[in-house]
Amino acid sequence: MTRKIRLIWDFYGERAEGTALHHVIHLKEFMEREKLDFFNEGTDYKADQHSFAYMTVQEKDVKIIRDALRPNRAFVEKEN
């Protein structure tokens, strides 16, 4: 069984929410272009003027995505 890793890109400032939403579009385009699978994607916020984009991927693809797109942080998704 392969582990799922959630990659996170943080954005700060007045336009953080809009930037995170737009970033997800580019994340999906990258995954399609590279023919990589992903489980989910989206945005969320931690505080006023701090939003983030995220994508959950297979552990085997993390190095490719990390080197190309430089996420700010990552963690292993818990299995349900």
Buried (B, 14 or more C-beta within 10 A) or exposed (E): EEEBBBBBBBBEEEEBBEBBBEBBEEBEEBBEEEEBEBEEBEBEEEEEEBBBBBBBBBEEBBEEBBEEBEBEEBEEBEEE
